[in-house]
Amino acid sequence: MNKINKVVLENGLTIYLYNDKRRHSTFFQFVNLCGGITKDFIVDGKEYHMQDGLAHILEHYVVECNDKGNFLKILGEQQMNTNASTHLNMTDFYFETVENVNFGIRTMLEGIYNVTFNVESLEKIKNPIYQEIRGKSDSKFYQLNRLCNDNLFNNIKFRDIGGTLDEVKNTTIDDLKLFYEAFYQPNNQFIVIAGNFNKKEVLEEIYNFYENLNYQKHDVKVIKVKEDVEVNKKEDILYYKTPLEYVNITFKFDVSKYSPLEMLNLDYYIHTFFNSFFGTTSKLYEKLTKNKIITSSIACGNVRLNNTLTISIGSYTHDVEVFKKEVLNTIKEMDSFDEEKFELDKKTSIISMILRDENIFKTIFPFVDNIVDFNYPYVDTVEDVEAFTYEDFINTIKKLDFSNYSINTIVDPSKK
């Protein structure tokens, strides 16, 4: 992969440039370092604690309620692939285009930085968000995720990025403006430009824009709510229409002492752990399917919130108690480490890295995730993966304390 160049403006904005003349297109991504988890903060000495959904509402508002109008629509009319999204720790806006790169940059930046705040526009923006929430609310897994967060966390109040209908309804224009002025500042943002572009021209376009940008600077500090390692509730049931009972076991860890690089390495080892212990070739999966305890795959996932890391293991099952027992025993015994599988996973990761060079999105998105999630502004390389060892994998996983967990089960209401 070509080298990524870094430029930092006087206002604190960071620009990453990945020039690749093999490409036919240019990808531009504007990243704001605030997201669904950004709820507690101090602005100019005053402390604020917000509801869920604020960053997501603001994403919609910024796109539509600015001096240019809906800038994603404007870019789309120029045959550009464009979108915006809100994540846990960031909000991003991007476009991909074959031509008119500078027009795209100027249009997006002018839209993002020239937002007009009024009550009427906010109420209009809320309507499609209400529909989005209602659509998600019909999903049992959406409801299960909220229940799991209720039962896992004691101090962290975040439940999901979109918020509830009431939280969206109660969001005021003053809330939105405060959040925008606090976090939509150059020193809290970065830009990634990748593909086939003229470096001098795009930098000049960005320089000119920011030289003429007027904005009010604020002293902003995000409050990282420290979470207890113990879960709030060990076991719970969600009564929701389901063809088969579904069990989710979520383990909670304190990772406050991990460095960014250690967290990045842990993230890799966790996915290897998933494959070894719960994948379709694992001893547990073979045993559960053979005994017809499960008939589908075991879902695994991990999420980091503030000082905590959660690891979830879940599946539809014909026998809830057996599934719970077998998963917990597998974790307790820790005898599913397999060096051959570990080496195979490394080879698979290396192949994936080699192939991702053919796709600009697959190249850049991991780089952005590394910055946002691990404060690590580098692209993982084949050499990085080759450096992982089987012994370090075992030691890293065994270092985790799996004693804190919450078990949540979806049960059909007819079985009450």
Residue pairs with C-beta under 8 A, 6 or more apart in sequence:
1 18
1 357
1 363
1 379
1 381
2 18
2 19
2 20
4 16
4 17
4 18
4 367
4 378
4 379
5 16
5 17
5 18
5 19
5 199
6 14
6 15
6 16
6 17
6 377
7 14
7 15
7 17
7 203
8 14
8 15
9 15
9 186
9 206
9 207
9 210
11 186
11 187
11 210
11 213
12 185
12 186
12 187
12 188
13 186
13 187
13 189
13 190
13 191
13 210
14 189
14 190
14 191
15 190
15 191
15 192
15 193
15 203
15 206
16 190
16 191
16 192
16 193
16 367
16 377
17 193
17 194
17 199
17 202
17 203
18 192
18 193
18 194
18 195
18 363
18 364
18 367
19 194
19 195
19 196
19 197
19 199
20 194
20 195
20 196
20 360
21 196
22 196
23 194
23 195
23 196
23 360
24 98
24 196
25 96
25 97
25 98
25 195
25 196
25 360
26 96
26 97
26 98
26 101
26 193
26 194
26 195
26 196
26 197
27 94
27 95
27 96
27 192
27 193
27 194
27 195
27 360
27 361
27 364
28 94
28 95
28 96
28 97
28 101
28 104
28 105
28 108
28 191
28 192
28 193
29 92
29 93
29 94
29 191
29 192
29 193
29 194
29 364
29 368
30 92
30 93
30 94
30 108
30 109
30 112
30 189
30 191
31 90
31 91
31 92
31 189
31 190
31 191
31 192
31 368
31 371
31 372
32 90
32 91
32 92
32 183
32 184
32 188
32 189
33 89
33 90
33 183
33 188
33 189
33 190
33 372
34 55
34 89
34 90
34 91
34 179
34 183
34 188
35 55
35 86
35 87
35 88
35 89
35 90
35 91
35 161
36 52
36 53
36 55
36 56
36 86
36 87
36 88
36 158
36 160
36 161
36 162
37 88
37 89
37 158
37 305
37 306
38 54
38 55
38 89
38 183
38 222
39 49
39 50
39 51
39 52
39 54
39 157
39 158
40 47
40 48
40 49
40 50
40 222
40 223
40 225
41 47
41 48
41 182
41 220
41 221
41 222
41 223
42 48
42 219
42 220
42 221
42 223
43 178
43 181
43 182
43 218
43 219
43 220
44 218
44 219
45 219
47 223
48 178
49 157
50 175
50 179
51 163
51 167
51 170
51 171
52 157
52 158
52 159
52 160
52 161
52 162
52 163
52 164
52 167
53 129
53 161
53 162
53 163
53 164
53 167
53 168
53 171
54 163
54 171
54 175
54 176
54 179
55 86
55 91
55 161
55 179
56 86
56 129
56 161
56 162
56 163
57 122
57 125
57 126
57 129
57 163
57 168
57 171
57 176
58 91
58 176
58 179
58 180
59 84
59 85
59 86
59 91
60 125
60 128
60 129
61 115
61 121
61 122
61 125
61 176
62 84
62 93
62 111
62 112
62 115
62 180
62 184
63 70
63 71
63 72
63 84
63 93
63 111
64 70
64 121
64 125
65 115
65 116
65 117
65 118
65 121
65 122
65 125
66 110
66 111
66 112
66 114
66 115
66 116
67 110
67 111
67 114
67 116
68 74
68 107
68 110
68 111
68 114
71 107
71 108
71 110
71 111
71 112
72 82
72 83
72 84
72 93
74 107
75 82
75 95
75 97
75 104
75 107
75 108
76 82
78 97
78 100
78 103
78 104
79 97
79 98
80 95
80 96
80 97
80 100
80 104
81 95
81 96
81 97
82 93
82 94
82 95
82 96
82 104
83 93
83 94
84 91
84 92
84 93
84 94
85 91
85 92
86 161
87 161
87 372
88 161
88 303
88 305
89 372
89 373
90 368
90 372
92 368
93 108
93 112
95 104
95 108
96 195
96 360
97 104
101 197
101 198
101 201
101 202
102 201
102 202
102 205
105 202
105 205
105 206
105 209
106 205
106 209
109 206
109 209
110 209
112 184
113 184
113 213
113 215
115 180
115 184
117 173
117 176
117 177
117 180
118 173
119 173
122 171
122 172
122 173
122 176
126 168
126 169
126 171
129 162
129 168
130 165
130 168
132 162
133 162
133 163
133 164
133 165
133 168
134 165
136 142
136 162
137 143
140 238
140 240
140 241
140 242
140 246
140 410
142 160
143 238
143 240
144 238
144 240
144 246
144 248
144 408
144 410
145 160
146 159
146 160
147 236
147 238
147 408
148 248
148 250
148 312
148 406
148 408
149 156
149 158
149 159
149 160
150 159
150 232
150 233
151 231
151 232
151 233
151 234
151 236
151 406
151 408
152 231
152 232
152 250
152 252
152 310
152 406
153 227
153 232
153 305
153 308
154 227
154 228
154 230
154 232
155 225
155 226
155 227
155 228
156 225
156 227
156 305
156 306
156 308
157 225
158 305
162 168
163 171
181 216
181 218
182 218
182 220
183 220
185 215
185 217
185 218
185 220
186 210
186 213
186 215
188 220
190 371
191 206
192 364
192 367
192 368
193 202
194 360
194 363
194 364
195 360
224 306
224 307
225 306
226 256
226 306
226 307
227 254
227 305
227 306
227 307
227 308
229 252
229 253
229 254
229 308
229 401
229 404
230 252
230 404
231 252
231 404
231 405
231 406
232 406
233 406
234 405
234 406
234 407
235 406
235 407
235 408
235 409
236 406
236 407
236 408
236 409
237 408
237 409
237 410
237 411
238 408
238 409
238 410
238 411
239 411
239 412
239 413
239 416
240 410
240 411
240 412
240 413
241 412
241 413
242 410
242 411
242 412
243 412
244 316
244 317
244 318
245 316
245 317
245 318
245 320
245 409
245 410
245 411
245 412
246 314
246 315
246 316
246 317
246 409
246 410
247 314
247 315
247 317
247 320
247 323
247 324
247 407
247 408
247 409
247 410
248 312
248 313
248 314
248 407
248 408
248 409
248 410
249 312
249 313
249 314
249 324
249 327
249 328
249 405
249 406
249 407
250 310
250 311
250 312
250 313
250 405
250 406
250 407
250 408
251 310
251 311
251 312
251 313
251 331
251 400
251 402
251 404
251 405
252 308
252 309
252 310
252 404
252 405
252 406
253 308
253 309
253 310
253 311
253 400
253 401
253 404
254 307
254 308
255 263
255 266
255 304
255 307
255 308
255 309
256 307
258 266
260 374
260 375
260 376
261 374
261 376
263 304
263 373
263 374
264 370
264 373
264 374
264 376
265 388
265 392
265 396
266 309
266 396
267 302
267 373
267 374
268 349
268 385
268 388
269 388
269 392
269 393
269 396
269 397
270 302
270 311
270 397
271 345
272 342
272 345
272 393
273 393
273 397
274 300
275 281
275 282
275 341
275 345
276 282
276 336
276 337
276 338
276 341
276 342
276 345
277 284
277 330
277 331
277 336
278 284
278 285
278 298
278 300
278 313
278 327
278 330
279 285
279 298
280 297
281 341
282 336
283 330
283 336
284 298
284 326
284 327
284 330
284 336
285 294
285 297
285 298
287 326
288 294
288 298
288 315
288 317
288 323
288 326
289 295
291 322
292 318
293 317
293 318
293 319
293 322
293 323
293 326
294 315
294 316
294 317
294 318
294 323
295 316
295 318
296 315
296 316
297 315
298 313
298 314
298 315
299 312
299 313
299 314
299 315
300 311
300 312
300 313
300 314
301 311
301 312
302 309
302 310
302 311
302 312
303 309
303 310
303 312
304 310
304 373
313 327
315 323
317 323
320 409
324 407
330 336
331 402
332 402
334 397
334 398
337 390
337 393
337 394
337 397
339 390
342 390
342 393
343 390
346 385
346 386
346 388
349 385
350 382
350 385
350 386
353 380
353 381
353 382
353 385
354 382
355 362
356 362
356 363
356 366
357 363
363 379
366 379
366 380
367 377
367 378
367 379
370 376
370 377
370 378
370 379
370 380
371 377
